[in-house]
């Protein structure tokens, strides 16, 4: 039976969540040996990602990716994260990405959802509206 990276991650999280660092280190070493025995060491990067996702979920934190053409000012970042926190009802962990290929605006990714407020998308929508009307 093949075990998914997510199942490994959840198992590891549950095993170490209430342990001190010394005890957690021992559990993690044993966990790595289990991965090696199951020939699943190649899943390690995905397991780490899933572990972090599960940990954030348990803490009520939502990871959000904010992509802009230029770096956000501190006040803009604070306003955006404040609005997202209000809208989602969760604490926000924002990953800010500068994508110089964007003309302007921003693209926000929340889990599998994408909010495309880029200038490019606005121009595409305007073009489609003009053609269809």
Secondary structure, 3 states (H helix, E strand, C coil): CCCCHHHHHHHHHHHHCCCCHHHHHHHHHHHHHHHHHCCCHHHHHHHHHHHHHHHHHHHCEEEEEEEECCCCCHHHHHHHHHHHHHHHCCEEEEEEEECCCCCCEEEEEECCEEEEEEHHHHHHHHHHHHHHC
